[in-house]
Amino acid sequence: MENLKIAIGDGFLESFAQIPKAKQKKVMEFVAKFRYNPMSSGINYEKINDARDQNFRSVRIDQDYRGIILKPAQGNVYILLWVDKHDDAYDWARSHRCHIHPQTGTLQLVEIVQSDQPEIERSQVPAAENTTPRLFNLSDDTLLSLGVPAEDLPRIKDLTCVEDLESIEKTLPIEAFEALYLLAAGTPLDDVLLDYASKTATKDVNTEDFAEALNQDASRRRFYVVGDEMELLEMLEAPLERWRVFLHPSQRRLIARHWSGPVRVLGGAGTGKTVVAMHRAKWLASQQTGPSERILFTTFTSNLAVDIQENLRKICSTQEFQRIDVQHIDAWVVNCLKRLEYNLRVVYPNGKDSEYEQCWSLAEGLINPSLGLTASFFREEWERVILPQSIRTRHAYLTASRIGRGVPLTRKQRADSWPVFEEMRIQLTQRKLTTIEDAAFDIISMLDSGSHIKRYRSIVVDEGQDFGPEMLVLLRRLVPENEDDLFIVGDGHQRIYHKKAALSQCGINIRGRGKKLRINYRTTEEIRRFATRILEGIPIDDMDDSLDSLMDYRSLMHGDYPDVHHFSSISDESKWIGEKIESLISSGMLSQDICLVARTNHLLDEFQLQLQSMGIEIRKLSRQAPDNRNLPGIRLATMHRVKGLEFKAVFMVAINDGIVPLNLGTVTKGLTETTLRNQSEKALFYVAATRAIKYLSISSHGKASRYLVLER
């Protein structure tokens, strides 16, 4: 069939996911036949006589189920909109319409306001006498350019509060509601226009050309044109993974274009930064022409790299995936050194490497007692000042920057301290050991001297806020300064490691290419507010020497406020959690959509024993393997491991005094150091809380964390 276009709406995937598995098989059989030939004699289109949209048709799936399809009178366009039981499918068709906005050219699906539903009452007071301030003071042209239907202009202009706007959300096109919601939250009009105003608003729009409407970026966030039946069936295999195909126009504009240099994308938890990064990598891979051109996708932690690699496999073709190297940055450094036959072994200051600890024990034996500085101070100085700046001489240390260390040192104190760090380097060298920071600087030196080290056409970085200066400088060296060289996403509010660097100081110039995502697509607004409150009053950087804010960060979903409970013992806490989990499962939630999160692995083990004794199936997440959501069982994860994941229900447990924030015992007591550690712990709390989609429970036993006092 000439110029055939078959598309699927996000509502079809949503409704498909809710029907029984046995019926899903029938739907997939129908969809395969439909995609092959939508005009097959076996497909009986029935007109829905009382539907408000004359283009809607029903199709028979089996005796009980019907699909709703948009079949315009003109053109060879067919759009799968909904699937449900016979009567429910017809009810849905009666309460919705799908049309092309005459100014923007966007295909819009909205719920129709029925005559028996309450509408926002228009004021009976003459305009001159009405002193109630209106929520929006915008021209008709501006509202139309944001996707507001012409018939809705009067009621939008009469809105007086955000609650009124929220009450009519379902009856507005999604892009229009989002734009208005952000404006109501205080986002500058210019920023909203940049992300939402149609670029075709001044053109003549054919409101019958559905094929052209499907090409619009704003349409593609809800409707996806399917390439072939296999692609469509793959979408139905994982219908809840909407991120694979449906992208917000603001996300798509970041992904599918050529940039003149490095790009930095900010966004709070749930705004889709990682989704944007993955689709960017896929797009870059599709653009590569040279057989040797490679893309590096890197992140800070190993478990995130594992999850990203698995998800890239889902959205990339075989050829695209083969062009992308996915490794967390430390693994890349170690593997590079192996290829170069580097004869030093990388060790980490995490207390687990005995050889590293032996080196440090000998080094701290040279601490001058007259300085009055603790051993923990010297260790932090080593990790926060010496290693990130690659300080290898006494002279370099005397002039090194110590911004953020809190405890000032005179020139003499620095000179008297240097023997400790010098001895540490001697001990490491004698044992043929090195740190990851020194290893990165060694690779940088090799690159600068012309050594043959694999470079990349493009590099995509996730969780950029956790990269230290040595890694950012290394990444800058690994890719030539060119179009589409670096694409970095991150959020300073989620910085859970003591690493911080300004992009510009690492040779990464993002001037004019700093972007931001503002809509949280993961959690409810109530969960978002709960999680962000803990970060209030903390200045957070934007990864480039300026400050970022969460004031213009919003969620469009609503739900219950998070549960906060305190118990006298861990057994009482576990019992309540077990009963709540059983209640969620009995109400229809899958066990694999529930995650229990604790600060430490030891606590996870304790809760695992408690819940298993209640007959609850458990799966503890591994750092080395992705989570297979097809396997049943409540997930268990530390606050660090759960980063990058999401679950319908999250139980944050044992939020106790001494656990959150974690009492590490021997730490520097300086105000700056204490503040930094507290910020990291609050960021970790924020990260864990924003993994929840619909339900969040926070519980403690014994003495509750002071963070819970703050939250109340």
N, C-alpha and C positions, 0 to 999 in steps of 0.2 A: 504494500500500500504506500503510495507516494507521500512523502513528508509526514510520515506517521510519528506522533509524539505520544508516548505513554509515560505518565508521571504518577508518583505516589505521594500522598500527603502525610504529614507527621501524625495526623489523627488516625489514619488507617493503621499505622504501626502501633499506636497507643491502644486502639480498640482490639487489634489482633492479639496483643500481649495479654489481654484480660479474658479471652475466651478459653474454654477447656482445651487441653492438649489434643484430644481426639478430634475436636472440631478444627483446630489449627491445620491439621493434615489435610482436611477437606478444602480449607481456604487456599493452601499452597497448591493443591492440584488445580483449583480453579484459576489461580493467578498465573500458573505456568501456561495454561491453555489461553488465557486472556492475553498475556504478553506476546504469545506467538501469533495470534490473530484475533484482535478484539471484535472483529465482525463475523467470527465463526457462527455457523448456524446453531451451534450448541449453546450460545450465549443469548439468553432472552432478556432484552432490555424492556423494562416496564416503566411507564410514565407514572409518577406519583402525583395524582390529580390535585391534591390539596397542598402540595409543596409550594412555598413562596418562590423558590428558584426553579424556573422552567427548564433548566439544563440538567437537573438531577434525574437520574434513573436508578432503579433498583435492579440487581441481578441475583439470580438464585444460586446459592452456594450448596445447600441441600434442603431437606424438608423444613428445617428449623431456622436456618441462618440466611441472611441476605447481605449483600454488599451494596454500598451507595457509590455511584460513579457520576462524575461530572462529564457529560457528553454534549458539548456545545453544538449548536445548529450548524455553525460554520467551521471548516477546517477538520483535519484528522487528529484531534486531540482527545485523549481519554485520561481522566485522573481518578485514581482510586482514593476515595475520601474516608470511608467508614465501613466497618463490618460488625454485625451484631445479630441478636435474635430478631426474628421477623418484625414484631411490633416495635421493639426498641430501635431498630434501624430506621423504620419509617418515622418514628417520633423524632429521631435525630435529624432526618431530612427535612421535616416540617419546621424545625426550630433553627435552621441554619441557611445561609445563602453564601454563594461564592461569586464574586464579581470583580471586575477590573476598575480600579480607581481612575476616574477620568482625567485627573491631573498628574498622577505619578506613574500610571501604567502598571501598577503592582496588582497582582492577583491576591485578593483579600477574602479570607473566610471568617465570617462573624456569626455570632448567635443573634437571632432575631428577638427583639423585645416583644413579648406577647401582650395583648391588650389587658390581660388580668394580672400582669406583673407590675409592681410599683416602679415608677420612673422618678427621676429627680424633679421635684415640683419647681416650675418656673415661678419666680417671684411675682406676686400680684401688685407689688408696689411700683409706681412709675419710676423709670430709670433715674430721673432727676432727684427723686426723694429717697431712693434706695442707697443707704450708706454702708451696707455690708460689702466688704472688699471681695472682689472676685479673685479666684485662684489664678486665672490667666488673663493677661492684658495683651493679647496677640491679634494681629490682623487676620482676616479670613485667608489671605494668600499664604501666610506663614503656617496656619493650621492645616490648610490643604496640602502644602508641600511636605508636611510631616505625616501625611496619610490619613488625616481625619476626613471621613466622608462628608460631603456637603450637607446632607440631611442632619448630621450630628453637630454642626457648628453652633446652633442656638443653645443646646444643653451643655456643651463644653464651655461656652462663654458664661453660663449661669452658675457654674460650679464655684463653691465657696471654700471647700476644704478637701484635703487629700482623701478623707474617708468617703466623700461623695464620688470622687474619681474611682476609688477602688470598688465601689458598689456597682459600677457599670463596666468593669473591666472586660467581662466576657462578651459584651455587646459592641466592643470596639475592635478594630483590626489590631493585631498584636504590636505592630511597629508604631502605630499611633499612640496606643496606651503607654508603651515604654517611653516614648519621647516625652509625653505629658507628665509621666510619673517622675522622670528625671528632672524636668523643669520645676515641678512642685517641690522636689527635694533640694533645690537650690543650684543645680548644675547650670552654668552659664548658657545662654541661648545659642551663642556661636558654637559652643562645643556640641550641643544637641543637634544643631543644624548640620554640622560637619558629619555626624554619625548617622543621622536619620533623614535629612531633607533629600527628597528625590532629585536626582540629577537630570531627570527627564520632564520636570514639571512644566517647562516652557514649551515643550513639544506637543504637537497634535497627537492625541492618544486614541487609537481605535479600540473602543471598549468591547468589541467582538473578536479581537485578535488574541485568542488565548495562547497561541503558540509563542507570540512575541512577549506576552505577559510573563510566561514561564522563564524567559531569559533575564528578567530583572533580578538584581541581587536581593532585593527585599522579598521577592516571591520565593527565591530559592532557600530561604530560611525555613519555609514550611512545605515546599513542594520540590520534589526531586525527579528530574527526567531520567528514566531508567535506560541504561545502554542495551541490556539483553536480559533474557529470562533468568540466566544464572545469577546475574547481579541482583535481580529482584528477589530471588529465592534466598540468596545469602543475607539480604537485609531482613527477611522474615525469620531467619535462623536466630538472629539476635535483635529482636524488634525494639528493645529498650535502649540499645546503644545508638541513640539518635545522633550523637556527636560525629558518627562516622560519615553522615551525609548532609545533615542540616546545620548550616552555619549562619550566624548572624551577619548581616551585611558589613558591620564594623570589623568582624573577624575576617570575612572574605577579602576585604580591602587590604588587610595586612598580609594576607597569604598569597594571593594570585596577582602579583605584580613585581616588577623589577625595581629594586631600591638602589639609590646611587651610592650607598655606603652602609655602615652598621646601623641596625635598628634595635631599639630597646622598647619592650612592651611591658608595662606595669599592669597590675590588676589584683584586687583582693581575692581571697579564697573562693573558688567556685565560679570564677569569671571565664574560665575556659582557656587559660594561658597555655597549658600543656596541649590541649586540643589544637590551638592555633599553631604551636610549635611543630606538632606532628604533621599537620596538613601542610605547613610551610615546607617541611622536609620532603614530603611527597611531591609537592609542586616543583620544588627545585630539582628533584630527581627526574621528573618528567621533562624538564627543560634541558637537561644535560645532553650534549651531543658527542663529546669526545669519549671514547671507550675507557680511558684512564681517569676521567674526572670522577672524584668521589666527594661525598658529603659526610661530615662528621656530625652526629647527634650525640651530645654529651650532657651529663647532669652530674650532681655532686655525690649522690649516694648510689650504692650498687642495686638496692631493691627497686629504686625508681627506674634505673636503666633497664632492669629485667622487665618491668611492667610496660615501659615505653616500647621496647623491642617487640613484645607480644602484640601490642595495639597497632604498631606500624604494620605488622604482618597482615592485619585485618583490612587496612585501607589501601595498601600499596599493591600494585601488580608485582609479579615475580621480578621483572626487570627493574622496576623502581626500587624494590626492597634491596636488591643486590648492589645497588649504588650507594647505599647508606650504611655507614659504620656506626653502630650504637654501642657506646661504652661509657661508663662513668669515668670521670676525668683521671682519678688515681689509677684505674686499670689501664687507661690509655698510656699514661706515663710509664708504668711498669712494663707493659708490653713493648713499648718503643725502646726502652733500655735493653730488653732482652734481645731484640732484633739487632741492636748495636753492639751486643756482647759486652755490655757494661758490667764491670766486675764488682759492683757494690749492691748489697741487698737493702731494699727499702724497709724501714722499721717505723713504727708509730708510737707516739707518747700516750698510749691509752692504758698503761698499766698491765697489759697482757703480754707484752714482748719482754721476756726476761733479760735478753742481751741489752736492749735499750735501757731498761731499769738499772742494770749493772753499771752502764756508762754514766747514767745520771747520778747514781749513788756516789761514784768516785768524784764526779765534778762538784757536787754540792759539798763535798768534804773540804773544798777550798773556800767556802763562804767565810768572809771576814766578819767575826762576831761584832766588831765595833760598829759595823754599819747599821745594826739593829733591824735587819730585814730578814724575813722568814724564808725558809726553803721554798715554800709555795710561791712567794713573790718571784724568786729567781726562775722557777719553772715557767711561770706565766710570762716573765720577761723574755725568756728563750722562745716561747711559742708565739708571742704576740709582737715582738720587736725584732729579735735576732733572725729568726727563720723567714718571716715574710719579706724582709728587706735584704736578705742574703748577706748579712753582716759577717765578715770573716776576719776583720782586723780590729785592733784596739782603736785605731784612729777613726775608722768608720763608725764605731759604736759611740765615740765621743760626740759625733755630729749627727747621729741618727735621730729621726723624729720619734717621739714617744707620746704623741697625741692620743689621749684616751686611756692612758695607763693610771692616772689618778695620783700616784705617789711620785712627786718630783725628785729628781736626782741631780746633785751638783756634778760638775765636771770631775771632781776628785772622787765622788761616790761611783760614778761610772767607771773611772779608771780602776778603782779598787774592786769593782764587781767583775770586770772583764776576765780575770783568770778563771772564773767558774765556767764561762761560756767557751773560752779557749780550750780548757781541759775537756769539755764535752765533745768538741770537734775532734780533738786528738784521739779520744777514746773511740769514737765512731770510726774514724779513719783506720785505726789499728785493727779493728775487728771487721773491716771492709763493709761497713754499714753506712747508710745515708738516710736522711729524712725525705719525705715526699716533696717538701718545698725545695730542698737543695737539688733533688733530682730534676725538678722542673726547671730550675735555673741552669742546671748543667745542659739540658736539652736546648734551652734558649741560646746558650753560648755556642753550642754545636751548630744550630741553625744560622746564627750570625756569622760563623766562620766558614759557612758553605758546605757543611756536612750533608750527606745524602739522606735526608729524612723526608718521609712521605708528607706532602702538603695536600691541602684540600681546596676544592673549588669554592665550597661554602661550608660554614659551620653554624649549627643551630644549638643553642644553649638553653636548657631548662633549669629552673631554680637558680638563676644567675646571682641572686643575693647571697648565696652561700659560698661563692668562689672567692678565694683570696687573691691578692694582687699578682702573685707569681703565676697562677693559673690563667688569669685574664691576659697577662702579658704573653704567656706561651700561646694562647689561642690566637692572639693578634699576629704572632709570628708564623703561625701554621697556615694562615690563609692570606694570599696577596691582597693588598688594598685595592678593591675593585667593586664593581656592581655586585650586589647580592652576596657580600662576603660574610658578614656576621649578623645573626638574628638572635637576640638575647631576650628571654622572658624571665620575669621574677617579681618578687614582692618583698620589700623590706620588712613588712609586718610578719612575714613567715621566716625570718632569719633565726634559725634555732641552733646555729653553730657560731662560735666566736671568730667569724671571718668577715671582713668588710673591706671593700675597695671601691674607689671612684673610677668609673669607666674611663673618663677623660685622662686621668693620671696614669692609666695603663695603656695609653695610645689608641683608645677606642673613641672616636669622635661621633657622637650621635646627634649633633646639633641639627635641629629641624626634623629629626627622625625618632623623637621620643614620643611614644603613643601610650594610650591607657584604655583598658577595658573596665566598664563600670557596672555591668549587670551581673549579679550572682545567679547562675542558672542551676545551682546545686541545692542550696538550703532554703528553708523558709525564712521570711523576714524576721520572725521571732528568734530563730536560732542565730541568724546573722547578728542581730542586735546583742544577744546574750554574749556571743563570742567576741565581738569587737569592743564591748564595754571594758573588758579587762585591759585593753591597750590604750584607753583614753588617757590623754595627757602625756603620752610618751612620744617624743619627736622621732619620726622614722624617716630615713633618707630614701631617695629615689634611685640609688645606685650611681648617682653622678653629681654629688656635692650639693644637691638641693633637697628639700623636704617633700615627702609624699603625704597624702591624706586619704582617709577612708570616708570623708564627709559626703562624697558624691558616689558612694558605693551602695547599691541597693539590690534587694531580691524582690522578685515579682510574685513569688509564691507565699502563701500564708498558712499558718497552722497553729498548733498549741505551743505555749511557752515551754521551754525545757523543764523537765522534772528535776528537782533538787531535793535529795533525801540524806538524812544522817542516821547512822545506826551505832549501836553500842559495841558491836563486834563484827568481824569479817564473816562469821557464819550467818548472822542476821542479815547482813548486806547481801550475801550470796543467795540466801533463801528468797529475799524479795526480788532480786534480779532474775533468778530462775523462774519464779512465778510470773513475772512480767514477760519474760521471753516466751514462755508457754502460751500466755494470753495473746501475744502478737502473732505467734504461729497459728494458733487456733482461729484467729480472725482473718487468716489468709496470707500472711507474710511468709516468704520463704526463709528457712533458717540461714541460708547463705547470704541473705540481705541484712543480717544482723552482725554487728561486731562489738566485742568487749575490748576496751582499751585501758591499759594500765601504764604507769610510768616506768616500771621495771619488769624484766623477765621473771624475777623471783615472785612478784605479785601475780603475774599471769599464771604461773604454775600453781599457786595456791587456789586461785579462782577456778582453774581447770579441774582440780581435784574436787572442789565443792560442787561444781555444776555437773560433772560426770557422775557424781554420787546421786544426783537427782535424775539421772537418765537422759541428760541433754548431750547430744552429739557435738563434739568440739573439733575444730581444725585450727591449729596454731600456724599463723602465717610465717613463711620462711623468707629470709633476706635473699636467698639464691634462686627462688622460683616464683613465677607469677601465680596469682590466685586464680584457680579454675572455678569460676562461679557455677559451673554445672554440677559440682559436687556439693552435697548437702552438708550442713553442720555450721554451728555458730563459729564465726571467725574470732580468733584472739590475736591481738597485736599490741606491741608497745607504741607509745606516742610517736616515736621516731619511725617505726615501720609502717604505720598507717598513713603517713604522709603520701599524698598523690592518689589515694584511694577514696572511694565513697560508698556509703551504705545507707539503706533506708532508715535503719535504726542503729544508733550508737550508744553504748553504755560506757561512760567514763567512770572507772571505779577506783576506790581507795584514794580519793583526792584528799589525803590526810596531811596533817602538819608533819613536816620533815620529809614528806614524799613529793609533794607539789607545793612549793618548789623543793627540788631534791636537795637534802642536806649532804654536802660532799665532805664535810668535816674540815679538812685543811685547805682553806682558801684565803687569799689576801683579804684583809678586813677594810681596805681602802674604800672610800665612798664610790669612786668611779667603777672599781672592779665589782663591787656589790651591785651597783646599778646595772652594769652590763649583764651580769649573771641573772639578775631578776628579769631583765628584758627578754633574755633568751628563754627563760622558763615560762614567762607569760606568752611569748610567741608560740611555744610548744603547746600550751594549753589552747590557744586560739586555733592552731593547726588541727589538733585532735577534735575540737568541738565542731569545726566546720567540715568534717567528714560526713556529718549527718545530713540526710536529705529531708526526712519528715519528722523523725523522733529523736530527741536527745535526752539522755538521763545522766545526771551528775550525782554520784553518791560517795559517801565517806563513812569511816567508822573510827571509833576512838575520839581523837581530837581532829576537827575538820581543818583543812587548809585555810590560810588567811585569804586566799584567792576567792573562796566561796563567800566569805564575809563581804569582800569587795563586790561580788556579783549580786548579792542580795540588796 
